[in-house]
Amino acid sequence: MVAWLDAHSDYEQAMPTRLRAPTLDRIVELCRLLGDPERSYPVLHLTGTNGKGSTARILTELLLSKGLSVGTYTSPNLTRVNERLARNGDPIPDDELAEVLRSLALLEPVLEARPSRFELLTAAALRWFADSPVDVAVMEVGLGGRWDATNVVRGDVVAVTNVSYDHVEVLGPTLRDIALEKSGIVKPDSLVVVGETDPELVGVFVDAADSAGARGVWHREQDFSCVSNQMAVGGRLLELHTPGARYEDLFLALHGAHQGDNAAVALAMAEGFFGGPLDEELVSSAFTAVRVPGRFEVVGRAPLVVLDGAHNVAGARALGATLAELHPSGAAVAVVGMLHGRDPSAMLDALRAGGVTAVVACTAPSPRAVPATEIAEAGRALGMQVLSTDSAVDAVTLARSQVAEDGLLVVTGSLYVVAEARSVLVGSPPSPPGSLVGP
């Protein structure tokens, strides 16, 4: 089934400059032929420029803490495509993924148009969740919202974490344009949780809620917020406010102040779904259990080694702030590889603000990769020490030779680079993102 799946258009590997004739017709037809599995369970639908994956993981743990069976669909994966489809936090087994893909392969000849790889994976997730069965599904938007394949669902609760510049060649060019695309997931009777705070952009989601007939809108800072957010050993110590309660002394096992904002969105979504506050002990247990590989993941000490798939400028700024907080002495070394559509100078400048003084540039293992030489040029222009190599694995080796025992090494810029580095640093299988391991 690997060759069959990979033979379909993959916009993660070759991003178009603009979605041509955007439509949900293919995913709607696929779901109809599968028996409309997306109607078998309630869905919590999540979009945003950054933080979707972490928020989805936190929300999943909150739902699990209430004893529910939870399906979670996220993208992209780190090392194996199986990671995108999870039940109760566990990736779909190889044999079950192969089985659901075979069912889609049998249906493909009767489709009016050939689906994309992402549409097939989305349909596979929806069918698998129905067959499991799950009590609720958490669906993360792949790109934008309005024309994303996940938008075949009708979210009981929908949320936007934030709106920033990313994929402007498809969604932009302005932040308002991007917000309009993301607001497309708002449906009749949805509760809309808005993590964005810019008044103009918030207005886009309020207008979408009014037009769709949503049942309400919850605003960050007004209806929910992260009241206190302090660094702690192994994560953050939080105090969160929601429409239903105030939760104090919550330990979240994730690094970075931005994770407090993600936690507030996730908790608000959970409250909106359950119709009231959650038991504080359950919330505490859920937050302690959260793990998000590849997102400020500490994989070594002496020197401190961190993996973080910050793939745009806003993400790089959040990473820089976290590095400065966690390693205030500075003088960090970064392995950086990124994809086209990113600004190497802006990305590196954000890292420099976090104490990164040296860069080992590499070419990400993707057809959309920015050449290592281009990243290196941007680093030199900013006055950073620069080394360059085409291989992410070689870049990790070079970088480790440049870091003192009390220093810090961070691998970032693209999850493709993070995945390759992780295979060396923690022994994950060196399967490229997007590959299917198994039958």
One Martini backbone bead per residue (centre of mass of N, CA, C, O) as a GRO file, in nm:
protein
  439
    1MET     BB    1   0.050   0.067  -0.007
    2VAL     BB    2   0.275   0.273  -0.042
    3ALA     BB    3   0.274   0.327  -0.347
    4TRP     BB    4  -0.019   0.415  -0.364
    5LEU     BB    5  -0.015   0.658  -0.171
    6ASP     BB    6   0.249   0.808  -0.299
    7ALA     BB    7   0.105   0.855  -0.593
    8HIS     BB    8  -0.017   1.094  -0.464
    9SER     BB    9  -0.073   1.399  -0.405
   10ASP     BB   10   0.182   1.606  -0.221
   11TYR     BB   11   0.176   1.914  -0.059
   12GLU     BB   12   0.421   1.872   0.137
   13GLN     BB   13   0.629   1.831  -0.107
   14ALA     BB   14   0.437   2.022  -0.323
   15MET     BB   15   0.362   2.331  -0.295
   16PRO     BB   16   0.143   2.537  -0.396
   17THR     BB   17   0.079   2.870  -0.482
   18ARG     BB   18  -0.226   2.775  -0.543
   19LEU     BB   19  -0.530   2.674  -0.510
   20ARG     BB   20  -0.690   2.475  -0.736
   21ALA     BB   21  -0.997   2.459  -0.730
   22PRO     BB   22  -1.132   2.454  -0.459
   23THR     BB   23  -1.238   2.148  -0.280
   24LEU     BB   24  -1.467   1.895  -0.114
   25ASP     BB   25  -1.566   1.670  -0.309
   26ARG     BB   26  -1.371   1.430  -0.263
   27ILE     BB   27  -1.416   1.386   0.046
   28VAL     BB   28  -1.722   1.360   0.034
   29GLU     BB   29  -1.725   1.111  -0.152
   30LEU     BB   30  -1.559   0.926   0.022
   31CYS     BB   31  -1.744   0.933   0.272
   32ARG     BB   32  -1.997   0.827   0.134
   33LEU     BB   33  -1.869   0.547   0.053
   34LEU     BB   34  -1.804   0.495   0.378
   35GLY     BB   35  -2.070   0.610   0.542
   36ASP     BB   36  -2.017   0.866   0.699
   37PRO     BB   37  -1.810   0.856   0.962
   38GLU     BB   38  -1.817   1.161   1.077
   39ARG     BB   39  -2.118   1.094   1.215
   40SER     BB   40  -2.031   0.886   1.463
   41TYR     BB   41  -1.897   1.145   1.603
   42PRO     BB   42  -1.765   1.378   1.778
   43VAL     BB   43  -1.599   1.698   1.702
   44LEU     BB   44  -1.275   1.850   1.740
   45HIS     BB   45  -1.172   2.153   1.584
   46LEU     BB   46  -0.835   2.256   1.460
   47THR     BB   47  -0.669   2.569   1.428
   48GLY     BB   48  -0.368   2.733   1.306
   49THR     BB   49  -0.040   2.824   1.286
   50ASN     BB   50   0.023   2.755   1.591
   51GLY     BB   51  -0.016   2.476   1.825
   52LYS     BB   52  -0.200   2.240   1.730
   53GLY     BB   53  -0.052   1.982   1.820
   54SER     BB   54  -0.034   2.045   2.123
   55THR     BB   55  -0.336   2.096   2.170
   56ALA     BB   56  -0.429   1.815   2.079
   57ARG     BB   57  -0.276   1.659   2.300
   58ILE     BB   58  -0.403   1.793   2.544
   59LEU     BB   59  -0.699   1.734   2.473
   60THR     BB   60  -0.675   1.430   2.470
   61GLU     BB   61  -0.601   1.399   2.772
   62LEU     BB   62  -0.861   1.525   2.881
   63LEU     BB   63  -1.055   1.315   2.758
   64LEU     BB   64  -0.922   1.064   2.886
   65SER     BB   65  -0.972   1.153   3.189
   66LYS     BB   66  -1.298   1.088   3.131
   67GLY     BB   67  -1.301   0.791   2.977
   68LEU     BB   68  -1.248   0.824   2.682
   69SER     BB   69  -1.249   0.754   2.346
   70VAL     BB   70  -0.973   0.871   2.130
   71GLY     BB   71  -0.938   1.047   1.835
   72THR     BB   72  -0.633   1.144   1.648
   73TYR     BB   73  -0.562   1.411   1.405
   74THR     BB   74  -0.243   1.474   1.257
   75SER     BB   75   0.000   1.729   1.132
   76PRO     BB   76   0.272   1.617   1.081
   77ASN     BB   77   0.492   1.380   1.090
   78LEU     BB   78   0.796   1.257   1.205
   79THR     BB   79   0.844   0.928   1.104
   80ARG     BB   80   0.535   0.822   1.086
   81VAL     BB   81   0.225   0.804   0.950
   82ASN     BB   82   0.078   0.667   1.192
   83GLU     BB   83   0.077   0.921   1.387
   84ARG     BB   84  -0.182   1.067   1.268
   85LEU     BB   85  -0.325   0.805   1.377
   86ALA     BB   86  -0.506   0.798   1.687
   87ARG     BB   87  -0.570   0.587   1.982
   88ASN     BB   88  -0.528   0.683   2.287
   89GLY     BB   89  -0.223   0.779   2.172
   90ASP     BB   90  -0.207   0.547   1.956
   91PRO     BB   91  -0.093   0.438   1.685
   92ILE     BB   92  -0.161   0.293   1.410
   93PRO     BB   93  -0.140  -0.001   1.303
   94ASP     BB   94  -0.018  -0.139   1.027
   95ASP     BB   95  -0.255  -0.335   0.957
   96GLU     BB   96  -0.485  -0.119   0.985
   97LEU     BB   97  -0.381   0.078   0.776
   98ALA     BB   98  -0.372  -0.115   0.536
   99GLU     BB   99  -0.675  -0.184   0.543
  100VAL     BB  100  -0.793   0.105   0.498
  101LEU     BB  101  -0.638   0.156   0.231
  102ARG     BB  102  -0.762  -0.075   0.069
  103SER     BB  103  -1.052   0.034   0.076
  104LEU     BB  104  -0.975   0.290  -0.088
  105ALA     BB  105  -0.861   0.152  -0.342
  106LEU     BB  106  -1.139   0.023  -0.423
  107LEU     BB  107  -1.284   0.314  -0.459
  108GLU     BB  108  -1.126   0.493  -0.662
  109PRO     BB  109  -1.250   0.409  -0.949
  110VAL     BB  110  -1.541   0.567  -0.868
  111LEU     BB  111  -1.421   0.831  -0.877
  112GLU     BB  112  -1.420   1.139  -1.032
  113ALA     BB  113  -1.155   1.209  -0.860
  114ARG     BB  114  -0.838   1.235  -0.764
  115PRO     BB  115  -0.695   1.207  -0.475
  116SER     BB  116  -0.516   1.297  -0.219
  117ARG     BB  117  -0.318   1.204   0.030
  118PHE     BB  118  -0.465   1.365   0.254
  119GLU     BB  119  -0.750   1.267   0.189
  120LEU     BB  120  -0.694   0.969   0.245
  121LEU     BB  121  -0.603   1.002   0.541
  122THR     BB  122  -0.861   1.132   0.641
  123ALA     BB  123  -1.051   0.901   0.564
  124ALA     BB  124  -0.905   0.688   0.729
  125ALA     BB  125  -0.953   0.815   1.004
  126LEU     BB  126  -1.264   0.830   1.002
  127ARG     BB  127  -1.306   0.523   0.964
  128TRP     BB  128  -1.140   0.416   1.206
  129PHE     BB  129  -1.298   0.563   1.428
  130ALA     BB  130  -1.567   0.415   1.363
  131ASP     BB  131  -1.452   0.117   1.399
  132SER     BB  132  -1.331   0.098   1.688
  133PRO     BB  133  -1.464   0.297   1.861
  134VAL     BB  134  -1.521   0.635   1.922
  135ASP     BB  135  -1.635   0.911   2.118
  136VAL     BB  136  -1.402   1.108   2.002
  137ALA     BB  137  -1.263   1.371   1.792
  138VAL     BB  138  -0.942   1.504   1.697
  139MET     BB  139  -0.900   1.770   1.454
  140GLU     BB  140  -0.639   1.867   1.245
  141VAL     BB  141  -0.548   2.096   1.046
  142GLY     BB  142  -0.343   2.123   0.771
  143LEU     BB  143  -0.468   2.376   0.578
  144GLY     BB  144  -0.625   2.628   0.715
  145GLY     BB  145  -0.981   2.514   0.639
  146ARG     BB  146  -1.201   2.550   0.421
  147TRP     BB  147  -1.026   2.334   0.210
  148ASP     BB  148  -0.987   2.124   0.405
  149ALA     BB  149  -1.043   1.791   0.450
  150THR     BB  150  -1.146   1.820   0.754
  151ASN     BB  151  -1.410   2.000   0.662
  152VAL     BB  152  -1.622   1.757   0.664
  153VAL     BB  153  -1.674   1.835   0.938
  154ARG     BB  154  -1.873   1.894   1.246
  155GLY     BB  155  -1.798   2.095   1.489
  156ASP     BB  156  -1.872   2.127   1.816
  157VAL     BB  157  -1.574   2.228   1.852
  158VAL     BB  158  -1.392   2.522   1.767
  159ALA     BB  159  -1.046   2.631   1.689
  160VAL     BB  160  -0.803   2.901   1.738
  161THR     BB  161  -0.488   2.976   1.830
  162ASN     BB  162  -0.372   3.143   1.571
  163VAL     BB  163  -0.238   3.424   1.363
  164SER     BB  164  -0.003   3.390   1.095
  165TYR     BB  165   0.268   3.370   0.896
  166ASP     BB  166   0.177   3.117   0.651
  167HIS     BB  167   0.132   3.010   0.348
  168VAL     BB  168   0.087   3.272   0.159
  169GLU     BB  169   0.078   3.137  -0.131
  170VAL     BB  170  -0.218   3.019  -0.042
  171LEU     BB  171  -0.362   3.216   0.198
  172GLY     BB  172  -0.298   3.487   0.116
  173PRO     BB  173  -0.126   3.773   0.209
  174THR     BB  174  -0.292   3.828   0.461
  175LEU     BB  175  -0.408   3.788   0.776
  176ARG     BB  176  -0.703   3.805   0.695
  177ASP     BB  177  -0.695   3.585   0.485
  178ILE     BB  178  -0.607   3.362   0.678
  179ALA     BB  179  -0.848   3.388   0.872
  180LEU     BB  180  -1.068   3.323   0.666
  181GLU     BB  181  -0.977   3.034   0.612
  182LYS     BB  182  -0.996   2.937   0.913
  183SER     BB  183  -1.308   3.016   0.955
  184GLY     BB  184  -1.430   2.773   0.778
  185ILE     BB  185  -1.486   2.570   1.038
  186VAL     BB  186  -1.737   2.708   1.097
  187LYS     BB  187  -2.050   2.598   1.236
  188PRO     BB  188  -2.339   2.504   1.309
  189ASP     BB  189  -2.342   2.499   1.663
  190SER     BB  190  -2.078   2.599   1.728
  191LEU     BB  191  -1.807   2.634   1.934
  192VAL     BB  192  -1.592   2.922   1.961
  193VAL     BB  193  -1.236   2.923   2.000
  194VAL     BB  194  -1.032   3.217   2.058
  195GLY     BB  195  -0.677   3.272   2.065
  196GLU     BB  196  -0.686   3.521   1.930
  197THR     BB  197  -0.628   3.900   1.982
  198ASP     BB  198  -0.668   4.045   1.732
  199PRO     BB  199  -0.934   4.234   1.658
  200GLU     BB  200  -0.958   4.189   1.352
  201LEU     BB  201  -0.932   3.875   1.361
  202VAL     BB  202  -1.156   3.816   1.559
  203GLY     BB  203  -1.381   3.935   1.375
  204VAL     BB  204  -1.377   3.704   1.169
  205PHE     BB  205  -1.489   3.485   1.371
  206VAL     BB  206  -1.745   3.630   1.455
  207ASP     BB  207  -1.867   3.650   1.172
  208ALA     BB  208  -1.868   3.345   1.117
  209ALA     BB  209  -2.054   3.273   1.354
  210ASP     BB  210  -2.296   3.442   1.265
  211SER     BB  211  -2.333   3.316   0.978
  212ALA     BB  212  -2.353   3.004   1.083
  213GLY     BB  213  -2.481   2.968   1.376
  214ALA     BB  214  -2.341   2.975   1.631
  215ARG     BB  215  -2.348   2.918   1.992
  216GLY     BB  216  -2.054   3.058   2.028
  217VAL     BB  217  -1.797   3.278   2.182
  218TRP     BB  218  -1.458   3.245   2.287
  219HIS     BB  219  -1.227   3.461   2.454
  220ARG     BB  220  -0.936   3.561   2.498
  221GLU     BB  221  -0.918   3.706   2.832
  222GLN     BB  222  -1.230   3.686   2.881
  223ASP     BB  223  -1.300   3.357   2.904
  224PHE     BB  224  -0.988   3.285   2.868
  225SER     BB  225  -0.669   3.199   3.046
  226CYS     BB  226  -0.327   3.270   3.131
  227VAL     BB  227  -0.242   3.386   3.436
  228SER     BB  228  -0.003   3.174   3.494
  229ASN     BB  229   0.361   3.139   3.383
  230GLN     BB  230   0.600   2.903   3.484
  231MET     BB  231   0.893   2.781   3.530
  232ALA     BB  232   0.985   2.432   3.540
  233VAL     BB  233   1.070   2.125   3.606
  234GLY     BB  234   0.983   1.992   3.293
  235GLY     BB  235   0.813   2.281   3.259
  236ARG     BB  236   0.498   2.411   3.371
  237LEU     BB  237   0.336   2.660   3.577
  238LEU     BB  238  -0.019   2.690   3.611
  239GLU     BB  239  -0.288   2.935   3.555
  240LEU     BB  240  -0.635   2.890   3.482
  241HIS     BB  241  -0.899   3.041   3.289
  242THR     BB  242  -1.251   2.984   3.269
  243PRO     BB  243  -1.589   2.980   3.243
  244GLY     BB  244  -1.597   2.749   3.497
  245ALA     BB  245  -1.291   2.813   3.609
  246ARG     BB  246  -1.008   2.781   3.840
  247TYR     BB  247  -0.670   2.676   3.779
  248GLU     BB  248  -0.423   2.553   3.999
  249ASP     BB  249  -0.119   2.420   3.997
  250LEU     BB  250  -0.028   2.336   3.699
  251PHE     BB  251   0.143   2.072   3.543
  252LEU     BB  252   0.328   2.102   3.241
  253ALA     BB  253   0.506   1.870   3.019
  254LEU     BB  254   0.612   2.156   2.883
  255HIS     BB  255   0.793   2.376   2.696
  256GLY     BB  256   0.707   2.697   2.715
  257ALA     BB  257   0.499   2.966   2.729
  258HIS     BB  258   0.309   2.890   2.483
  259GLN     BB  259   0.181   2.635   2.629
  260GLY     BB  260  -0.017   2.793   2.803
  261ASP     BB  261  -0.197   2.882   2.569
  262ASN     BB  262  -0.266   2.599   2.465
  263ALA     BB  263  -0.394   2.498   2.731
  264ALA     BB  264  -0.629   2.701   2.735
  265VAL     BB  265  -0.764   2.606   2.477
  266ALA     BB  266  -0.803   2.308   2.551
  267LEU     BB  267  -0.974   2.355   2.809
  268ALA     BB  268  -1.200   2.512   2.673
  269MET     BB  269  -1.284   2.285   2.480
  270ALA     BB  270  -1.355   2.081   2.698
  271GLU     BB  271  -1.572   2.248   2.838
  272GLY     BB  272  -1.750   2.285   2.588
  273PHE     BB  273  -1.808   1.980   2.553
  274PHE     BB  274  -1.910   1.917   2.863
  275GLY     BB  275  -2.054   2.187   2.993
  276GLY     BB  276  -1.801   2.220   3.198
  277PRO     BB  277  -1.609   2.166   3.444
  278LEU     BB  278  -1.320   2.017   3.557
  279ASP     BB  279  -1.146   1.821   3.736
  280GLU     BB  280  -0.848   1.912   3.872
  281GLU     BB  281  -0.714   1.631   3.888
  282LEU     BB  282  -0.755   1.556   3.591
  283VAL     BB  283  -0.599   1.790   3.471
  284SER     BB  284  -0.331   1.734   3.609
  285SER     BB  285  -0.291   1.449   3.492
  286ALA     BB  286  -0.301   1.530   3.192
  287PHE     BB  287  -0.064   1.736   3.187
  288THR     BB  288   0.154   1.529   3.282
  289ALA     BB  289   0.107   1.329   3.017
  290VAL     BB  290   0.222   1.511   2.812
  291ARG     BB  291   0.341   1.447   2.469
  292VAL     BB  292   0.574   1.615   2.215
  293PRO     BB  293   0.741   1.524   1.971
  294GLY     BB  294   0.956   1.780   1.842
  295ARG     BB  295   0.860   1.982   2.089
  296PHE     BB  296   1.073   2.072   2.287
  297GLU     BB  297   1.279   1.822   2.298
  298VAL     BB  298   1.459   1.656   2.536
  299VAL     BB  299   1.762   1.442   2.440
  300GLY     BB  300   1.990   1.597   2.618
  301ARG     BB  301   2.287   1.613   2.835
  302ALA     BB  302   2.583   1.730   2.833
  303PRO     BB  303   2.459   1.859   2.641
  304LEU     BB  304   2.196   2.037   2.560
  305VAL     BB  305   1.923   1.880   2.375
  306VAL     BB  306   1.707   2.013   2.114
  307LEU     BB  307   1.380   1.962   1.969
  308ASP     BB  308   1.231   2.182   1.706
  309GLY     BB  309   0.954   2.241   1.473
  310ALA     BB  310   1.020   2.536   1.380
  311HIS     BB  311   0.869   2.666   1.061
  312ASN     BB  312   0.843   2.970   1.155
  313VAL     BB  313   0.868   3.277   1.282
  314ALA     BB  314   0.682   3.242   1.526
  315GLY     BB  315   0.816   2.978   1.619
  316ALA     BB  316   1.106   3.095   1.650
  317ARG     BB  317   1.031   3.297   1.871
  318ALA     BB  318   0.936   3.093   2.077
  319LEU     BB  319   1.201   2.941   2.087
  320GLY     BB  320   1.384   3.176   2.171
  321ALA     BB  321   1.239   3.231   2.440
  322THR     BB  322   1.292   2.949   2.560
  323LEU     BB  323   1.600   2.951   2.546
  324ALA     BB  324   1.643   3.204   2.724
  325GLU     BB  325   1.506   3.075   2.976
  326LEU     BB  326   1.666   2.792   2.991
  327HIS     BB  327   1.948   2.945   2.855
  328PRO     BB  328   2.081   3.240   2.959
  329SER     BB  329   2.392   3.219   2.863
  330GLY     BB  330   2.390   3.112   2.584
  331ALA     BB  331   2.570   2.996   2.321
  332ALA     BB  332   2.418   2.858   2.090
  333VAL     BB  333   2.354   2.577   1.875
  334ALA     BB  334   2.225   2.539   1.532
  335VAL     BB  335   2.024   2.328   1.351
  336VAL     BB  336   1.933   2.425   1.006
  337GLY     BB  337   1.627   2.351   0.828
  338MET     BB  338   1.425   2.438   0.534
  339LEU     BB  339   1.150   2.558   0.361
  340HIS     BB  340   0.986   2.687   0.134
  341GLY     BB  341   0.854   3.014   0.241
  342ARG     BB  342   1.093   3.091   0.407
  343ASP     BB  343   1.287   3.314   0.618
  344PRO     BB  344   1.604   3.286   0.708
  345SER     BB  345   1.662   3.558   0.845
  346ALA     BB  346   1.417   3.565   1.040
  347MET     BB  347   1.468   3.295   1.177
  348LEU     BB  348   1.762   3.352   1.280
  349ASP     BB  349   1.697   3.610   1.438
  350ALA     BB  350   1.515   3.468   1.645
  351LEU     BB  351   1.741   3.282   1.752
  352ARG     BB  352   1.944   3.500   1.834
  353ALA     BB  353   1.755   3.616   2.061
  354GLY     BB  354   1.801   3.319   2.216
  355GLY     BB  355   2.142   3.268   2.182
  356VAL     BB  356   2.224   3.214   1.895
  357THR     BB  357   2.564   3.203   1.740
  358ALA     BB  358   2.542   2.921   1.585
  359VAL     BB  359   2.541   2.755   1.254
  360VAL     BB  360   2.411   2.454   1.099
  361ALA     BB  361   2.358   2.408   0.780
  362CYS     BB  362   2.086   2.246   0.599
  363THR     BB  363   1.927   2.009   0.392
  364ALA     BB  364   1.631   1.916   0.361
  365PRO     BB  365   1.444   1.608   0.313
  366SER     BB  366   1.317   1.787   0.046
  367PRO     BB  367   1.187   1.932  -0.240
  368ARG     BB  368   1.136   2.212  -0.052
  369ALA     BB  369   1.419   2.291   0.002
  370VAL     BB  370   1.650   2.487   0.137
  371PRO     BB  371   1.950   2.563   0.082
  372ALA     BB  372   2.221   2.568   0.281
  373THR     BB  373   2.360   2.818   0.150
  374GLU     BB  374   2.125   3.019   0.212
  375ILE     BB  375   2.133   2.995   0.518
  376ALA     BB  376   2.430   3.070   0.554
  377GLU     BB  377   2.413   3.357   0.440
  378ALA     BB  378   2.217   3.464   0.653
  379GLY     BB  379   2.402   3.415   0.897
  380ARG     BB  380   2.641   3.593   0.813
  381ALA     BB  381   2.475   3.862   0.790
  382LEU     BB  382   2.423   3.833   1.121
  383GLY     BB  383   2.709   3.732   1.255
  384MET     BB  384   2.731   3.431   1.239
  385GLN     BB  385   2.831   3.124   1.289
  386VAL     BB  386   2.925   2.904   1.005
  387LEU     BB  387   2.796   2.600   0.882
  388SER     BB  388   2.788   2.341   0.610
  389THR     BB  389   2.537   2.095   0.494
  390ASP     BB  390   2.328   1.861   0.338
  391SER     BB  391   2.318   1.695   0.606
  392ALA     BB  392   2.156   1.642   0.900
  393VAL     BB  393   2.342   1.435   1.029
  394ASP     BB  394   2.607   1.594   0.984
  395ALA     BB  395   2.514   1.846   1.138
  396VAL     BB  396   2.504   1.715   1.416
  397THR     BB  397   2.800   1.636   1.432
  398LEU     BB  398   2.914   1.920   1.399
  399ALA     BB  399   2.763   2.057   1.636
  400ARG     BB  400   2.874   1.879   1.870
  401SER     BB  401   3.173   1.987   1.824
  402GLN     BB  402   3.071   2.301   1.916
  403VAL     BB  403   2.979   2.195   2.205
  404ALA     BB  404   2.967   2.235   2.517
  405GLU     BB  405   2.880   2.076   2.806
  406ASP     BB  406   2.721   2.362   2.897
  407GLY     BB  407   2.559   2.369   2.648
  408LEU     BB  408   2.360   2.424   2.336
  409LEU     BB  409   2.144   2.219   2.127
  410VAL     BB  410   1.956   2.292   1.828
  411VAL     BB  411   1.684   2.153   1.636
  412THR     BB  412   1.553   2.314   1.333
  413GLY     BB  413   1.284   2.437   1.083
  414SER     BB  414   1.214   2.114   1.044
  415LEU     BB  415   1.075   1.801   1.069
  416TYR     BB  416   1.272   1.660   0.880
  417VAL     BB  417   1.521   1.729   1.048
  418VAL     BB  418   1.429   1.627   1.322
  419ALA     BB  419   1.391   1.330   1.238
  420GLU     BB  420   1.686   1.273   1.163
  421ALA     BB  421   1.810   1.356   1.433
  422ARG     BB  422   1.647   1.158   1.611
  423SER     BB  423   1.769   0.894   1.490
  424VAL     BB  424   2.049   0.964   1.628
  425LEU     BB  425   1.980   1.062   1.933
  426VAL     BB  426   1.723   0.825   1.998
  427GLY     BB  427   1.671   0.582   1.781
  428SER     BB  428   1.491   0.630   1.560
  429PRO     BB  429   1.358   0.554   1.289
  430PRO     BB  430   1.481   0.648   0.954
  431SER     BB  431   1.207   0.741   0.856
  432PRO     BB  432   1.052   0.922   0.645
  433PRO     BB  433   0.833   1.145   0.617
  434GLY     BB  434   0.546   0.952   0.495
  435SER     BB  435   0.606   0.677   0.568
  436LEU     BB  436   0.533   0.328   0.559
  437VAL     BB  437   0.535   0.096   0.819
  438GLY     BB  438   0.479  -0.201   0.654
  439PRO     BB  439   0.244  -0.342   0.440
   0.00000   0.00000   0.00000
